[in-house]
Amino acid sequence: MKKKKNPKNNIDNFDLYKAMVENVSDHIIITDKDGLILHANPAVEETTGFLAKEIIGKKAGTSELWGGEMEKSFYKNLWKTIKEDKKSFVGEITNRKKNGKKYIASAKISPVLNETNEAVFFVGVERDITKEKEIDRMKTDFISLVSHQIRTPLAAMKWHLELLNDETLNNLTKDQKDSLQNVNNSNEKMIDLVNVLLDISRIESGRLIIKPEPSNIGDLLNSVLEEVSPGIQKQEIELSVDITNDLPDINLDPNLIGHAFMNLLTNSIKYTEKGGQIHVSIYKKGAEIIAEVTDNGFGIPKKEQKEVFKKFHRGSNVLKIDTEGSGLGLYLTKALIRISGGKIGFESEVGKGTTFWFSLPISGSVKRNGEVTLEAWH
């Protein structure tokens, strides 16, 4: 027997939600299915400066209240997500307080569905994260400043080491030559680390220039493979490449995607045993181009896989094999793919290997004027 609708259910649910959110410290509003505000908890006034009586009955997300600071396309996508797709929207939103001061909010807006899967309410939860974002910006600026200051003496050291190497190498003993080479290697590693830190700070600060141009991603991969071929030969790795013939040229920044390929390939080379295998494939799937880098290396422990793209993370099973990595390569790679409009992920099993993949939309990357460029990958 079909269950009858209870017309009081929506009212009962609304009263229940009101009671639940009243004493929550985060800013919470409840709207009807058209986005008109029905209830606001006391934290809304603390966050926005608007009294509850000033906002009840008005539409959320408009410039009349604390919204209207984002692009129209942002709000269009937000409403599509919660109203048509009936999914929660999660993201950061720039808003404006009653006094005109802008702030950044971490937001989650969810539909409340009835028994016929219709959205009857929307619950919006926001938290002012302006201070956290400012602290992150200050940390990024500090890293950038320190890295710039360190790079200058490192470059001078490199120049003097090369000069010393050229002029005195024949007059040195084997131990002296080894010591000089060790100093040179350490200097190169420090320069690489500083460059990565600078690249990360450029991305995190939002100042990075993105210059998309019509590019064939297969040709870009081949250029990177030429750069890493010495490492592949040294490790006696069996390399196979599969690039489908129907790949269209897409607008992307070759430097950014070149960096991503370089990081994934050098990772695979580093963590694949001598005589191992690496397979690279690029193919078209729907409205995306997919690139995969597969190896039969050491793999990533399952309990650590959630940490892979975090700063400074290094797998516990490879620390004894390579003690000198920075743990920044995959963090940087993910950032590069995301600002290019793509997605990245992986599958891995300890002892069997890892497949890292990333996708890029055929529609291409969005140009950004910015202020600084990424260090060249070659």
C-alpha positions in Angstrom: 0.0 0.0 0.0 1.4 3.4 -1.0 2.3 5.6 1.9 0.3 8.9 2.0 2.1 12.2 2.2 1.9 14.0 5.5 1.5 17.7 4.7 2.9 18.6 8.2 6.2 16.8 7.5 7.8 19.8 5.9 6.8 22.1 8.8 7.9 19.6 11.4 11.2 19.2 9.6 11.7 22.9 9.4 11.1 23.3 13.2 13.5 20.5 13.8 16.2 22.2 11.7 15.6 25.5 13.5 16.1 23.9 16.9 19.2 22.1 15.7 21.1 25.1 14.3 20.1 27.7 16.9 23.2 27.4 19.1 25.7 26.3 16.5 28.7 28.7 16.3 28.8 28.6 12.5 26.7 31.0 10.4 23.6 28.9 9.3 20.6 29.9 7.3 17.6 27.9 6.1 15.8 28.9 2.9 12.8 27.7 1.0 13.0 25.9 -2.3 13.4 29.3 -4.1 16.2 30.5 -1.9 14.1 32.9 0.3 15.5 33.0 3.8 13.2 31.4 6.4 15.5 31.3 9.4 19.0 32.5 10.5 20.8 31.5 13.6 22.5 34.1 15.9 25.9 33.4 14.3 24.7 35.0 11.0 24.6 38.5 12.7 28.1 37.9 14.1 29.5 36.9 10.7 27.7 39.4 8.4 26.4 42.2 10.6 22.9 41.7 9.4 20.1 41.2 11.9 17.8 38.2 11.4 14.8 40.6 10.9 16.7 42.3 8.1 17.2 39.2 6.1 14.1 37.0 6.6 12.1 36.8 3.4 15.0 38.0 1.2 16.9 35.8 -1.3 20.2 34.4 -0.1 23.3 35.0 -2.2 22.2 38.4 -3.5 24.0 41.8 -3.3 21.1 43.1 -1.2 22.6 41.0 1.6 26.1 39.6 1.9 26.3 38.0 -1.6 26.8 39.2 -5.1 30.6 39.3 -5.0 31.3 36.3 -7.2 30.8 35.9 -11.0 27.3 35.2 -12.2 28.5 31.8 -13.5 29.5 30.9 -9.9 26.0 31.4 -8.5 24.5 29.7 -11.6 26.6 26.6 -11.0 25.8 26.7 -7.2 22.1 26.7 -7.8 22.3 24.0 -10.4 24.2 21.8 -8.0 21.8 22.1 -5.1 18.5 22.6 -7.0 18.7 20.5 -10.2 21.4 18.0 -9.3 20.2 17.9 -5.7 23.7 17.6 -4.3 25.6 19.6 -1.7 27.7 22.5 -2.8 31.0 22.8 -1.0 33.5 25.6 -1.7 34.9 29.0 -0.8 32.9 32.2 -1.4 33.8 35.9 -1.2 31.0 37.7 0.6 30.5 41.3 1.9 29.5 42.3 5.5 26.8 44.9 6.2 29.6 47.5 6.7 31.0 46.8 3.3 34.0 44.8 4.3 34.7 41.7 2.2 35.4 38.3 3.8 36.1 34.8 2.6 33.7 32.0 3.8 34.0 28.3 3.7 30.5 27.2 2.6 28.4 24.1 2.4 24.9 24.4 1.1 22.7 21.3 1.1 19.2 20.5 -0.1 16.7 18.9 2.2 14.6 16.5 0.2 11.1 15.2 0.9 9.8 11.7 0.3 9.3 12.4 -3.4 12.9 13.5 -3.8 12.0 17.2 -4.2 14.0 20.0 -2.5 11.8 21.7 0.1 14.5 23.5 2.1 18.2 24.5 1.6 20.5 24.6 4.6 23.6 26.9 4.2 26.5 26.7 6.6 29.3 29.2 6.4 32.4 29.9 8.4 34.5 33.1 8.0 38.0 31.9 7.1 39.5 35.3 6.2 42.1 35.1 8.9 43.1 31.6 8.0 43.5 32.6 4.4 45.6 35.7 5.4 47.9 33.5 7.5 48.3 31.1 4.6 49.1 34.1 2.4 51.7 35.4 4.9 53.3 31.9 5.0 53.4 31.7 1.3 54.9 35.2 1.0 57.5 34.3 3.7 58.5 31.1 1.8 58.8 33.1 -1.4 60.9 35.8 0.2 63.3 33.3 1.9 63.6 31.2 -1.2 64.5 34.2 -3.3 67.1 35.2 -0.8 68.6 31.7 -0.6 68.6 31.2 -4.4 71.1 34.0 -5.0 74.0 32.6 -2.9 73.2 29.1 -4.1 73.6 30.3 -7.7 76.9 32.0 -6.8 78.1 28.7 -5.2 77.2 26.8 -8.3 79.1 29.1 -10.5 82.2 29.0 -8.3 82.0 25.2 -8.0 81.9 24.9 -11.8 84.9 27.2 -12.1 86.8 25.3 -9.4 85.9 22.0 -11.1 87.2 23.2 -14.5 90.5 24.7 -13.2 91.6 22.2 -10.6 90.1 18.9 -11.4 93.2 17.4 -12.8 95.3 18.4 -9.8 93.0 16.8 -7.2 93.2 13.4 -5.6 90.3 11.0 -6.0 89.0 11.8 -2.4 89.1 15.5 -3.2 87.3 15.0 -6.5 84.6 13.0 -4.7 84.3 15.7 -2.0 83.9 18.4 -4.7 81.3 16.3 -6.5 79.4 15.8 -3.2 79.3 19.5 -2.6 78.2 20.2 -6.1 75.4 17.6 -5.9 74.2 19.0 -2.6 74.2 22.5 -4.1 72.1 21.3 -7.1 69.6 19.6 -4.7 69.2 22.8 -2.7 68.6 24.8 -5.9 66.0 22.3 -7.0 64.2 22.5 -3.6 64.3 26.3 -3.7 62.8 26.3 -7.2 60.0 24.0 -6.1 59.2 26.2 -3.1 59.1 29.2 -5.4 56.8 27.5 -7.8 54.5 26.5 -5.0 54.4 30.0 -3.6 53.6 31.4 -7.1 50.7 29.0 -7.4 49.3 29.5 -3.9 49.5 33.3 -4.1 47.3 33.3 -7.3 50.0 35.3 -9.1 51.0 32.6 -11.6 50.7 33.5 -15.3 48.8 30.9 -17.3 49.4 31.1 -21.1 47.4 28.5 -22.9 48.4 27.8 -26.5 47.2 25.2 -29.0 49.3 22.1 -28.1 49.5 18.5 -28.8 49.9 16.7 -25.5 51.5 13.7 -27.2 54.3 15.9 -28.6 54.7 17.5 -25.1 55.1 14.0 -23.5 57.7 13.1 -26.1 59.7 16.2 -25.2 59.6 15.3 -21.5 60.6 11.7 -22.2 63.8 13.0 -24.0 64.7 14.9 -20.8 64.2 11.9 -18.5 65.8 9.3 -20.9 69.2 9.3 -19.0 67.4 8.2 -15.8 65.4 5.5 -17.7 68.6 4.2 -19.2 70.5 4.3 -16.0 67.8 2.2 -14.3 67.5 -0.1 -17.3 63.8 0.5 -17.3 61.6 -0.9 -20.1 59.6 2.0 -21.3 56.4 1.7 -23.4 54.3 4.5 -24.8 50.8 4.4 -26.2 49.5 7.7 -27.7 46.2 7.4 -29.6 46.1 9.0 -33.1 42.9 11.0 -32.6 44.2 13.4 -30.0 43.1 17.0 -30.8 45.3 20.0 -30.1 44.0 21.7 -27.0 44.8 25.1 -25.4 47.1 24.5 -22.5 50.2 26.0 -20.9 53.0 23.7 -22.1 55.2 24.7 -19.2 52.7 23.7 -16.6 51.7 20.4 -18.1 55.4 19.7 -18.9 56.1 20.1 -15.2 53.3 17.7 -14.3 54.6 15.0 -16.7 58.2 15.6 -15.5 57.2 15.1 -11.9 55.2 11.9 -12.5 57.9 10.4 -14.7 60.8 11.1 -12.4 58.7 9.7 -9.5 58.1 6.5 -11.4 61.8 6.2 -12.3 62.9 6.9 -8.8 60.6 4.4 -7.2 60.9 1.6 -9.7 63.6 -1.0 -9.2 66.4 -1.5 -11.8 65.1 -3.4 -14.8 61.4 -2.4 -14.0 58.7 -1.3 -16.4 57.0 2.1 -17.0 54.1 2.5 -19.4 52.7 5.9 -20.4 49.4 6.2 -22.2 47.4 9.2 -23.5 43.9 8.8 -24.9 40.7 10.7 -25.4 37.6 9.9 -23.3 34.5 12.0 -23.9 35.3 15.6 -23.5 38.6 14.9 -21.8 42.1 13.8 -22.6 43.5 11.3 -20.1 47.2 10.7 -19.4 48.4 7.8 -17.3 51.9 6.9 -16.0 52.0 3.3 -14.8 55.0 1.5 -13.1 55.6 -1.8 -11.4 57.6 -0.1 -8.6 57.3 -0.2 -4.8 53.7 1.1 -4.6 52.1 3.2 -1.9 50.8 1.7 1.4 47.0 1.8 1.5 46.9 3.5 4.9 49.1 6.4 3.5 47.2 6.9 0.2 45.1 9.8 1.6 48.3 11.7 2.3 49.9 11.4 -1.1 49.2 14.8 -2.4 49.9 16.7 0.8 53.0 18.8 1.3 56.1 17.0 2.5 54.5 13.6 2.5 56.8 10.7 1.6 55.9 7.0 1.7 57.2 5.1 4.7 58.3 2.2 2.4 60.5 4.4 0.2 62.2 6.5 2.9 65.1 4.0 3.3 65.5 3.8 -0.5 65.6 7.5 -1.1 66.2 9.7 2.0 66.7 13.0 0.1 63.3 13.7 -1.5 61.4 16.8 -0.5 57.8 15.4 -0.5 56.7 18.4 -2.6 56.6 16.9 -6.1 53.1 15.4 -6.1 51.7 18.4 -4.2 53.0 20.7 -6.9 51.8 18.3 -9.7 48.2 18.3 -8.3 48.3 22.1 -8.1 49.5 22.4 -11.7 46.7 20.1 -13.0 44.0 21.8 -11.0 44.9 25.4 -12.2 45.0 23.9 -15.7 41.3 22.9 -15.3 42.0 19.2 -14.9 41.8 16.4 -12.3 44.4 14.0 -10.9 44.3 10.7 -9.1 46.0 7.4 -8.7 45.7 3.7 -8.0 48.5 1.8 -6.1 49.3 -1.5 -4.5 52.5 -2.2 -2.4 54.9 -4.4 -4.3 52.9 -4.2 -7.6 53.2 -0.6 -8.6 51.3 2.6 -9.1 49.3 4.3 -11.9 49.0 8.1 -11.7 46.5 9.7 -14.1 45.4 13.2 -14.9 42.7 14.5 -17.2 42.4 17.8 -19.0 39.3 19.2 -20.7 39.3 19.3 -24.5 37.9 22.8 -24.0 41.3 23.8 -22.7 42.8 25.9 -19.8 41.7 29.4 -18.9 44.2 32.2 -19.5 45.4 34.1 -16.5 47.5 37.3 -16.8 49.2 37.0 -13.4 52.5 38.4 -12.4 55.1 35.6 -12.4 55.9 32.4 -14.4 56.8 28.9 -13.3 60.4 27.8 -13.5 61.0 26.1 -16.9 60.8 22.3 -16.6 63.6 21.7 -19.1 
